[in-house]
Amino acid sequence: MRKIPILIGVLTLLFHTSCETKKVEKQDEAKYLVTSPIKKDTSITKDYVCQIHSIKHIELRTLEKGYLEQISVDEGQVVKKGQRMFHIMPNIYEAELQKANAEAKAAQIEFKNTKLLADGNVVSENELALAKANLEKANAEVYLAQTHLGFTDIRAPFDGMMDHLHVREGSLLDEGELLTTLSDNSKMWVYFNVPEAEYLDYMTSTDKKSNKEVELLLANNKRFGQIGVVEIIEGEFNNVTGNIAFRATFPNPDRLLRHGETGSILMNVPFKDVLIIPQKATFEILDKTYVFIVDKDNIVRQTEITIGAELPHLFIVDKGLKETDRILLDGIRMVKDKQKIKSEFVVPKSVMANLALYAE
């Protein structure tokens, strides 16, 4: 009676073993797609966070003390060069100018009288020289008083756009007090930081006779309608971040850009004769990237690679692969290192086309 259950168990075990064997055989018989890296020229678009500045952005401050008598402009207004913006009560400065003019006239009369006496040898040449010096000093006082009076009219030093008013009419102003800021937005300077390695690539690959063209992505995720050019690279690296600042200049005909905005610089970076592989052919272990290379005996070898740059669905490989290598394209999770497989080679261009990739 006990033989029957034992027999059933043995048969069941044999059945399962047979199924597992068939599965392994089917898995071993499966063909895996392999391809090779493709070598070509390509480019990627890198983005850098940026700060947008006006080419001229200044603070307008008072040069004289006094009561603010009149404000001739308003916040956000566009002003022309030489346009009067603020007027400080001029009474004291007008009085000082009148006093200086009177003293200059007295000095002029004294000089004429001294000259007549000197011509008649009544007084010495030294007294004439002293009278002349007093006249010149008086004239300088007139010029100084005129300058102080002129400072009561605060005018726009260039065409630009006003910002916030920091004072109101009737305010008692001190010397150097901030009135507003003024920005020339006809062109904009856009600053962005570039890592040292990318700076070196840029300097060694860019034609120095022409400026690098860049685009600007605005905060609303739309591209600015004008093309900018990189004109300036600052002289020192930031020792903390390891970056160096680039400055691109953008025309701003519609005054859309304003001082203090943020965005992203889009820079096209070319790569020449680089190896490109599909991202799907790679896998990661910890912080390293690997592919399976399939040798001439169809044995897969786990190989570490170094990624130079990333494109949509593609990697540019710096180290670890040759153009003639065959890499496993699919079934990466189904094979093991040093496992022998059956493979089917797919032409790299066909792989790229099927992935709808654009690596120009």
MIDRENVEX-717773 format. One record per residue (C-alpha): residue number from 1; y, z, x. Coordinates in nm, 3 decimals. Example, Ala and Ser with C-alpha at 12.3 -4.5 7.8 and 13.67 -1.06 7.14 Angstrom:
BEGIN
+-----+---------+---------+---------+
| num |       Y |       Z |       X |
+-----+---------+---------+---------+
|   1 |  -0.450 |   0.780 |   1.230 |
|   2 |  -0.106 |   0.714 |   1.367 |
+-----+---------+---------+---------+
% end
This chain:
BEGIN
+-----+---------+---------+---------+
| num |       Y |       Z |       X |
+-----+---------+---------+---------+
|   1 |   0.000 |   0.000 |   0.000 |
|   2 |   0.240 |   0.073 |   0.290 |
|   3 |   0.181 |  -0.272 |   0.444 |
|   4 |   0.365 |  -0.452 |   0.167 |
|   5 |   0.709 |  -0.279 |   0.220 |
|   6 |   0.675 |  -0.324 |   0.598 |
|   7 |   0.599 |  -0.694 |   0.551 |
|   8 |   0.897 |  -0.738 |   0.321 |
|   9 |   1.125 |  -0.569 |   0.577 |
|  10 |   1.003 |  -0.791 |   0.856 |
|  11 |   1.056 |  -1.103 |   0.648 |
|  12 |   1.406 |  -0.988 |   0.553 |
|  13 |   1.492 |  -0.923 |   0.918 |
|  14 |   1.361 |  -1.263 |   1.020 |
|  15 |   1.562 |  -1.427 |   0.742 |
|  16 |   1.888 |  -1.263 |   0.849 |
|  17 |   1.820 |  -1.341 |   1.214 |
|  18 |   1.756 |  -1.703 |   1.122 |
|  19 |   2.086 |  -1.720 |   0.927 |
|  20 |   2.282 |  -1.568 |   1.212 |
|  21 |   2.118 |  -1.809 |   1.456 |
|  22 |   2.214 |  -2.103 |   1.235 |
|  23 |   2.573 |  -1.976 |   1.214 |
|  24 |   2.597 |  -1.947 |   1.591 |
|  25 |   2.448 |  -2.290 |   1.630 |
|  26 |   2.694 |  -2.434 |   1.380 |
|  27 |   2.980 |  -2.259 |   1.557 |
|  28 |   2.858 |  -2.387 |   1.892 |
|  29 |   2.824 |  -2.736 |   1.752 |
|  30 |   3.182 |  -2.738 |   1.618 |
|  31 |   3.423 |  -2.964 |   1.803 |
|  32 |   3.754 |  -2.821 |   1.915 |
|  33 |   4.066 |  -3.029 |   1.952 |
|  34 |   4.217 |  -3.035 |   2.299 |
|  35 |   4.527 |  -3.206 |   2.433 |
|  36 |   4.738 |  -3.216 |   2.748 |
|  37 |   5.098 |  -3.116 |   2.826 |
|  38 |   5.345 |  -3.398 |   2.796 |
|  39 |   5.603 |  -3.452 |   3.069 |
|  40 |   5.945 |  -3.581 |   2.967 |
|  41 |   6.318 |  -3.520 |   2.959 |
|  42 |   6.435 |  -3.300 |   2.676 |
|  43 |   6.713 |  -3.063 |   2.580 |
|  44 |   6.764 |  -2.746 |   2.385 |
|  45 |   7.062 |  -2.599 |   2.206 |
|  46 |   7.149 |  -2.247 |   2.317 |
|  47 |   7.384 |  -2.024 |   2.124 |
|  48 |   7.613 |  -1.756 |   2.262 |
|  49 |   7.812 |  -1.499 |   2.068 |
|  50 |   8.181 |  -1.568 |   2.122 |
|  51 |   8.532 |  -1.434 |   2.067 |
|  52 |   8.808 |  -1.670 |   1.952 |
|  53 |   9.158 |  -1.626 |   2.096 |
|  54 |   9.485 |  -1.813 |   2.049 |
|  55 |   9.611 |  -1.992 |   2.360 |
|  56 |   9.924 |  -1.779 |   2.322 |
|  57 |   9.911 |  -1.438 |   2.160 |
|  58 |  10.196 |  -1.199 |   2.232 |
|  59 |  10.354 |  -0.880 |   2.103 |
|  60 |  10.716 |  -0.902 |   1.994 |
|  61 |  10.900 |  -0.584 |   2.095 |
|  62 |  11.261 |  -0.471 |   2.091 |
|  63 |  11.468 |  -0.477 |   2.409 |
|  64 |  11.746 |  -0.262 |   2.263 |
|  65 |  11.779 |   0.052 |   2.052 |
|  66 |  11.941 |   0.039 |   1.710 |
|  67 |  11.896 |   0.000 |   1.335 |
|  68 |  11.693 |  -0.297 |   1.215 |
|  69 |  11.947 |  -0.474 |   0.998 |
|  70 |  11.750 |  -0.779 |   0.887 |
|  71 |  11.399 |  -0.926 |   0.886 |
|  72 |  11.414 |  -1.304 |   0.839 |
|  73 |  11.041 |  -1.377 |   0.829 |
|  74 |  10.729 |  -1.256 |   0.649 |
|  75 |  10.373 |  -1.173 |   0.743 |
|  76 |  10.150 |  -1.476 |   0.802 |
|  77 |  10.448 |  -1.710 |   0.819 |
|  78 |  10.461 |  -2.006 |   1.057 |
|  79 |  10.779 |  -1.995 |   1.265 |
|  80 |  10.946 |  -2.246 |   1.496 |
|  81 |  11.058 |  -2.189 |   1.852 |
|  82 |  11.408 |  -2.035 |   1.856 |
|  83 |  11.397 |  -1.925 |   1.491 |
|  84 |  11.557 |  -1.585 |   1.430 |
|  85 |  11.301 |  -1.330 |   1.319 |
|  86 |  11.469 |  -0.987 |   1.348 |
|  87 |  11.832 |  -0.874 |   1.375 |
|  88 |  11.941 |  -0.533 |   1.507 |
|  89 |  12.281 |  -0.392 |   1.403 |
|  90 |  12.511 |  -0.529 |   1.678 |
|  91 |  12.826 |  -0.308 |   1.639 |
|  92 |  12.782 |  -0.100 |   1.955 |
|  93 |  12.692 |  -0.402 |   2.169 |
|  94 |  12.986 |  -0.603 |   2.033 |
|  95 |  13.219 |  -0.318 |   2.127 |
|  96 |  13.072 |  -0.301 |   2.476 |
|  97 |  13.127 |  -0.675 |   2.516 |
|  98 |  13.491 |  -0.643 |   2.407 |
|  99 |  13.541 |  -0.362 |   2.656 |
| 100 |  13.384 |  -0.565 |   2.936 |
| 101 |  13.603 |  -0.867 |   2.852 |
| 102 |  13.918 |  -0.650 |   2.868 |
| 103 |  13.819 |  -0.504 |   3.204 |
| 104 |  13.745 |  -0.853 |   3.335 |
| 105 |  14.094 |  -0.972 |   3.232 |
| 106 |  14.253 |  -0.674 |   3.408 |
| 107 |  14.052 |  -0.749 |   3.721 |
| 108 |  14.160 |  -1.113 |   3.704 |
| 109 |  14.529 |  -1.013 |   3.689 |
| 110 |  14.486 |  -0.767 |   3.975 |
| 111 |  14.318 |  -1.037 |   4.187 |
| 112 |  14.602 |  -1.286 |   4.126 |
| 113 |  14.869 |  -1.031 |   4.220 |
| 114 |  14.682 |  -0.927 |   4.534 |
| 115 |  14.641 |  -1.292 |   4.634 |
| 116 |  15.019 |  -1.352 |   4.608 |
| 117 |  15.083 |  -1.050 |   4.824 |
| 118 |  14.820 |  -1.161 |   5.073 |
| 119 |  14.973 |  -1.507 |   5.094 |
| 120 |  15.305 |  -1.339 |   5.185 |
| 121 |  15.134 |  -1.123 |   5.445 |
| 122 |  15.230 |  -0.813 |   5.247 |
| 123 |  14.871 |  -0.689 |   5.212 |
| 124 |  14.570 |  -0.737 |   5.436 |
| 125 |  14.281 |  -0.977 |   5.383 |
| 126 |  14.055 |  -0.679 |   5.323 |
| 127 |  14.255 |  -0.575 |   5.015 |
| 128 |  14.229 |  -0.930 |   4.882 |
| 129 |  13.854 |  -0.925 |   4.937 |
| 130 |  13.831 |  -0.591 |   4.755 |
| 131 |  14.023 |  -0.731 |   4.457 |
| 132 |  13.792 |  -1.031 |   4.447 |
| 133 |  13.486 |  -0.807 |   4.451 |
| 134 |  13.627 |  -0.601 |   4.160 |
| 135 |  13.677 |  -0.925 |   3.964 |
| 136 |  13.320 |  -1.038 |   4.027 |
| 137 |  13.191 |  -0.698 |   3.922 |
| 138 |  13.390 |  -0.715 |   3.597 |
| 139 |  13.257 |  -1.064 |   3.523 |
| 140 |  12.902 |  -0.935 |   3.581 |
| 141 |  12.967 |  -0.654 |   3.331 |
| 142 |  13.072 |  -0.918 |   3.077 |
| 143 |  12.750 |  -1.112 |   3.134 |
| 144 |  12.547 |  -0.790 |   3.101 |
| 145 |  12.719 |  -0.697 |   2.774 |
| 146 |  12.657 |  -1.050 |   2.640 |
| 147 |  12.289 |  -1.017 |   2.730 |
| 148 |  12.256 |  -0.681 |   2.551 |
| 149 |  12.427 |  -0.831 |   2.245 |
| 150 |  12.191 |  -1.130 |   2.257 |
| 151 |  11.893 |  -0.894 |   2.245 |
| 152 |  11.998 |  -0.785 |   1.896 |
| 153 |  11.874 |  -1.124 |   1.775 |
| 154 |  11.499 |  -1.147 |   1.826 |
| 155 |  11.386 |  -1.511 |   1.812 |
| 156 |  11.049 |  -1.684 |   1.830 |
| 157 |  10.966 |  -1.781 |   2.189 |
| 158 |  10.734 |  -2.062 |   2.069 |
| 159 |  10.595 |  -2.221 |   1.753 |
| 160 |  10.340 |  -1.985 |   1.606 |
| 161 |  10.208 |  -1.769 |   1.324 |
| 162 |  10.325 |  -1.416 |   1.256 |
| 163 |  10.090 |  -1.126 |   1.205 |
| 164 |  10.147 |  -0.785 |   1.041 |
| 165 |  10.497 |  -0.634 |   1.033 |
| 166 |  10.505 |  -0.294 |   1.202 |
| 167 |  10.861 |  -0.208 |   1.092 |
| 168 |  11.083 |  -0.246 |   0.787 |
| 169 |  11.453 |  -0.313 |   0.738 |
| 170 |  11.660 |  -0.004 |   0.806 |
| 171 |  11.417 |   0.137 |   1.062 |
| 172 |  11.566 |   0.307 |   1.365 |
| 173 |  11.415 |   0.122 |   1.657 |
| 174 |  11.358 |   0.250 |   2.006 |
| 175 |  11.355 |   0.030 |   2.313 |
| 176 |  11.018 |  -0.144 |   2.349 |
| 177 |  10.904 |  -0.074 |   1.992 |
| 178 |  10.642 |  -0.314 |   1.850 |
| 179 |  10.773 |  -0.539 |   1.572 |
| 180 |  10.486 |  -0.786 |   1.518 |
| 181 |  10.253 |  -1.024 |   1.703 |
| 182 |  10.286 |  -1.401 |   1.731 |
| 183 |  10.004 |  -1.649 |   1.786 |
| 184 |  10.008 |  -2.014 |   1.886 |
| 185 |   9.698 |  -2.151 |   1.711 |
| 186 |   9.740 |  -2.518 |   1.798 |
| 187 |   9.453 |  -2.474 |   2.043 |
| 188 |   9.203 |  -2.193 |   2.072 |
| 189 |   9.033 |  -2.034 |   2.369 |
| 190 |   8.675 |  -1.933 |   2.294 |
| 191 |   8.512 |  -1.687 |   2.534 |
| 192 |   8.135 |  -1.642 |   2.565 |
| 193 |   7.909 |  -1.468 |   2.817 |
| 194 |   7.637 |  -1.655 |   3.006 |
| 195 |   7.352 |  -1.487 |   3.200 |
| 196 |   7.342 |  -1.540 |   3.576 |
| 197 |   7.031 |  -1.763 |   3.573 |
| 198 |   7.179 |  -1.994 |   3.310 |
| 199 |   7.509 |  -2.002 |   3.498 |
| 200 |   7.326 |  -2.122 |   3.810 |
| 201 |   7.141 |  -2.389 |   3.610 |
| 202 |   7.470 |  -2.501 |   3.460 |
| 203 |   7.647 |  -2.522 |   3.794 |
| 204 |   7.366 |  -2.717 |   3.958 |
| 205 |   7.306 |  -2.963 |   3.674 |
| 206 |   7.653 |  -3.035 |   3.540 |
| 207 |   7.864 |  -3.325 |   3.659 |
| 208 |   8.168 |  -3.149 |   3.804 |
| 209 |   8.392 |  -3.448 |   3.725 |
| 210 |   8.357 |  -3.397 |   3.350 |
| 211 |   8.386 |  -3.089 |   3.131 |
| 212 |   8.087 |  -2.972 |   2.930 |
| 213 |   8.121 |  -3.034 |   2.557 |
| 214 |   8.022 |  -2.754 |   2.319 |
| 215 |   8.027 |  -2.686 |   1.946 |
| 216 |   8.137 |  -2.380 |   1.751 |
| 217 |   7.933 |  -2.220 |   1.474 |
| 218 |   8.157 |  -2.016 |   1.245 |
| 219 |   8.081 |  -1.687 |   1.072 |
| 220 |   7.988 |  -1.870 |   0.750 |
| 221 |   7.711 |  -2.052 |   0.945 |
| 222 |   7.900 |  -2.384 |   0.933 |
| 223 |   7.999 |  -2.589 |   1.234 |
| 224 |   8.365 |  -2.621 |   1.321 |
| 225 |   8.490 |  -2.977 |   1.282 |
| 226 |   8.622 |  -3.014 |   1.638 |
| 227 |   8.442 |  -3.045 |   1.971 |
| 228 |   8.537 |  -2.805 |   2.250 |
| 229 |   8.510 |  -2.836 |   2.625 |
| 230 |   8.425 |  -2.572 |   2.885 |
| 231 |   8.727 |  -2.567 |   3.115 |
| 232 |   8.720 |  -2.227 |   3.283 |
| 233 |   8.454 |  -2.000 |   3.431 |
| 234 |   8.576 |  -1.656 |   3.533 |
| 235 |   8.552 |  -1.545 |   3.894 |
| 236 |   8.325 |  -1.239 |   3.872 |
| 237 |   8.002 |  -1.128 |   3.708 |
| 238 |   7.987 |  -0.816 |   3.497 |
| 239 |   7.775 |  -0.579 |   3.705 |
| 240 |   7.654 |  -0.394 |   3.395 |
| 241 |   7.540 |  -0.692 |   3.184 |
| 242 |   7.479 |  -0.947 |   3.459 |
| 243 |   7.683 |  -1.203 |   3.265 |
| 244 |   7.982 |  -1.418 |   3.351 |
| 245 |   8.246 |  -1.531 |   3.100 |
| 246 |   8.296 |  -1.899 |   3.016 |
| 247 |   8.603 |  -2.026 |   2.830 |
| 248 |   8.594 |  -2.331 |   2.604 |
| 249 |   8.908 |  -2.489 |   2.454 |
| 250 |   8.903 |  -2.622 |   2.098 |
| 251 |   9.177 |  -2.821 |   1.922 |
| 252 |   9.277 |  -2.655 |   1.596 |
| 253 |   9.487 |  -2.912 |   1.406 |
| 254 |   9.435 |  -2.756 |   1.061 |
| 255 |   9.493 |  -2.400 |   1.192 |
| 256 |   9.157 |  -2.295 |   1.050 |
| 257 |   9.078 |  -2.079 |   1.351 |
| 258 |   9.281 |  -1.765 |   1.405 |
| 259 |   9.307 |  -1.509 |   1.679 |
| 260 |   9.030 |  -1.249 |   1.673 |
| 261 |   8.765 |  -1.450 |   1.487 |
| 262 |   8.402 |  -1.448 |   1.600 |
| 263 |   8.129 |  -1.709 |   1.600 |
| 264 |   7.868 |  -1.870 |   1.823 |
| 265 |   7.903 |  -2.134 |   2.089 |
| 266 |   7.635 |  -2.404 |   2.073 |
| 267 |   7.567 |  -2.558 |   2.413 |
| 268 |   7.325 |  -2.842 |   2.472 |
| 269 |   7.117 |  -2.767 |   2.784 |
| 270 |   6.925 |  -3.063 |   2.936 |
| 271 |   6.582 |  -3.032 |   3.099 |
| 272 |   6.450 |  -3.310 |   3.323 |
| 273 |   6.080 |  -3.391 |   3.379 |
| 274 |   5.946 |  -3.073 |   3.219 |
| 275 |   5.603 |  -2.996 |   3.076 |
| 276 |   5.599 |  -2.942 |   2.699 |
| 277 |   5.315 |  -2.796 |   2.494 |
| 278 |   5.280 |  -2.695 |   2.127 |
| 279 |   5.345 |  -2.330 |   2.059 |
| 280 |   5.025 |  -2.317 |   1.852 |
| 281 |   4.824 |  -2.372 |   2.173 |
| 282 |   4.941 |  -2.040 |   2.317 |
| 283 |   4.861 |  -1.675 |   2.256 |
| 284 |   5.003 |  -1.349 |   2.383 |
| 285 |   4.846 |  -1.041 |   2.535 |
| 286 |   5.096 |  -0.760 |   2.578 |
| 287 |   5.404 |  -0.930 |   2.723 |
| 288 |   5.227 |  -1.228 |   2.881 |
| 289 |   5.158 |  -1.576 |   2.742 |
| 290 |   4.829 |  -1.759 |   2.786 |
| 291 |   4.652 |  -2.086 |   2.704 |
| 292 |   4.288 |  -2.190 |   2.723 |
| 293 |   4.237 |  -2.467 |   2.978 |
| 294 |   3.924 |  -2.674 |   2.916 |
| 295 |   3.767 |  -2.792 |   3.242 |
| 296 |   3.556 |  -3.104 |   3.306 |
| 297 |   3.243 |  -2.913 |   3.202 |
| 298 |   3.406 |  -2.814 |   2.869 |
| 299 |   3.428 |  -2.450 |   2.970 |
| 300 |   3.743 |  -2.273 |   2.854 |
| 301 |   3.944 |  -2.074 |   3.106 |
| 302 |   4.206 |  -1.824 |   2.999 |
| 303 |   4.521 |  -1.907 |   3.201 |
| 304 |   4.857 |  -1.731 |   3.217 |
| 305 |   5.167 |  -1.951 |   3.187 |
| 306 |   5.540 |  -1.894 |   3.224 |
| 307 |   5.767 |  -2.013 |   2.944 |
| 308 |   6.094 |  -2.171 |   3.059 |
| 309 |   6.251 |  -2.237 |   2.720 |
| 310 |   6.167 |  -2.264 |   2.353 |
| 311 |   6.217 |  -2.553 |   2.113 |
| 312 |   6.113 |  -2.570 |   1.746 |
| 313 |   5.729 |  -2.546 |   1.761 |
| 314 |   5.732 |  -2.628 |   2.134 |
| 315 |   5.739 |  -2.446 |   2.465 |
| 316 |   5.872 |  -2.574 |   2.797 |
| 317 |   5.631 |  -2.449 |   3.065 |
| 318 |   5.765 |  -2.348 |   3.404 |
| 319 |   5.443 |  -2.233 |   3.573 |
| 320 |   5.069 |  -2.226 |   3.511 |
| 321 |   4.997 |  -2.584 |   3.394 |
| 322 |   4.971 |  -2.937 |   3.531 |
| 323 |   5.024 |  -3.258 |   3.342 |
| 324 |   4.654 |  -3.343 |   3.383 |
| 325 |   4.525 |  -3.014 |   3.240 |
| 326 |   4.346 |  -3.014 |   2.906 |
| 327 |   4.440 |  -2.724 |   2.679 |
| 328 |   4.275 |  -2.596 |   2.364 |
| 329 |   4.484 |  -2.691 |   2.062 |
| 330 |   4.306 |  -2.509 |   1.779 |
| 331 |   4.038 |  -2.246 |   1.729 |
| 332 |   4.198 |  -2.020 |   1.988 |
| 333 |   4.073 |  -1.706 |   1.812 |
| 334 |   3.719 |  -1.843 |   1.782 |
| 335 |   3.644 |  -1.890 |   2.152 |
| 336 |   3.615 |  -1.660 |   2.449 |
| 337 |   3.699 |  -1.696 |   2.815 |
| 338 |   3.435 |  -1.896 |   3.009 |
| 339 |   3.267 |  -2.013 |   2.688 |
| 340 |   3.131 |  -2.369 |   2.679 |
| 341 |   3.247 |  -2.576 |   2.383 |
| 342 |   3.237 |  -2.927 |   2.245 |
| 343 |   3.580 |  -3.087 |   2.250 |
| 344 |   3.766 |  -3.384 |   2.114 |
| 345 |   4.075 |  -3.501 |   2.303 |
| 346 |   4.394 |  -3.578 |   2.110 |
| 347 |   4.671 |  -3.780 |   2.274 |
| 348 |   4.979 |  -3.556 |   2.332 |
| 349 |   5.215 |  -3.802 |   2.160 |
| 350 |   4.995 |  -3.796 |   1.852 |
| 351 |   5.003 |  -3.416 |   1.851 |
| 352 |   5.383 |  -3.418 |   1.865 |
| 353 |   5.408 |  -3.674 |   1.587 |
| 354 |   5.176 |  -3.482 |   1.360 |
| 355 |   5.380 |  -3.165 |   1.412 |
| 356 |   5.696 |  -3.358 |   1.322 |
| 357 |   5.861 |  -3.231 |   1.638 |
| 358 |   6.169 |  -3.373 |   1.797 |
| 359 |   6.193 |  -3.318 |   2.169 |
| 360 |   6.437 |  -3.578 |   2.287 |
+-----+---------+---------+---------+
% end
